[in-house]
Amino acid sequence: MIVIYGHADDPPIARVLEAVRDAEVEHTLLDQRELDRSDLIVDFSSADRQGRIVFAGADVPLDAVNGVYARPLGLPARWRNPLARMRAHAVHDAFLEWLEVAPTLVVNRPSSMDSNSSKPWQMQLIAAAGFLVPETLVTTDPDEVRDFLARHGRVIFKSVSGVRSIVQELDASDHGRLDRVKALATQFQAYIPGVDVRVHVVGDWTFAAEVRSSVIDYRYAARAGAEVGLEDIQIPDAVRDRCTTLARRLDLVFCGIDLRRRPDGEYVCFEVNPMPAYSYYEAETGQPISRALVSLLSGQRERWRQ
């Protein structure tokens, strides 16, 4: 039994649901939008955390759960009844707490995503795993930014937190606004030339996609009227090993790793996404990421490989 937690219309969740149905794997979807009708009962005094999930007429014993794919998004503001809203939030909080101690495979445990809350901290963990990383400055001092720019010539900036931000290059139009960093610590990095590569790690499997785009942050290429091309590629074994090592060090069963291959062939790592929206890459490249996830969660690795 696989438990899937998230929004049913979230593309990564929808992909996993399609994969579990194709594989005829027993599963239950716990839709965050229906939490006001759900119950989670856990006996934390027992060594194996006995209990059950009751959702939309389904009653799932926790000891029957082989794996959990959790992609928790923000709870919807759909419950006008305050009691229903309180119930939904209580079930959500209790489920995340259970994920921390559940004696089963969880993709991923909430605490395993902590490194993403601080990009500078995560950058140190990435370097410790053997990857090259861009020279980085986090500061509230405009003069330090000017010195950093003078040393490197080209510089990008982005948020230091896990909140998604658009990666942009610091250009002449930004110089007059540098005093704004006094109010908010900002992360600046030396620009790395090359080609973007996104690697998804699923257990011991890796799926690498080369990204071709003319913009700094290809995720927002459409805003600039630019196109993005994705291609399934093979990365060197040494880079693949570094990716799986990094995922293990971060305690991530599943993650998306952002790399850039420099013109000299070296790979530089920018960051690790612990809850990747992999469906975009799967749809564009045909990589069987969702099938690998289901295989891992259900313990049917050999069946998937045949």
Buried (B, 14 or more C-beta within 10 A) or exposed (E): BBBBBBBBEBBBBBBBBEBBEEBEBEBBBBBBBBBBBBBBEBEEEEEEBBBBBBBEEEEBEBBEBBBBBBBBEEBEEEBEEEEBBEBBBBBBEBBBBBBEEBEBBBBBBBEBBBBBEBBEEBBEBBEEBEBBBBEBBBBEBBEBBEEBBEEBEEBBBBBBBBEEBEBBEBEEEBEEEBEEBEEEBBBBBBBBEBBBBBBBBBBEBBBBBBBEBEBBBBBBBEEEEEEBEBEEBEBEEEBBBBBBBBBBBBBBBBBBBBBBBBEEEEBBBBBBBBBBEBBBBBEBBEBBBBBBBBBBBBEBEEEBEE
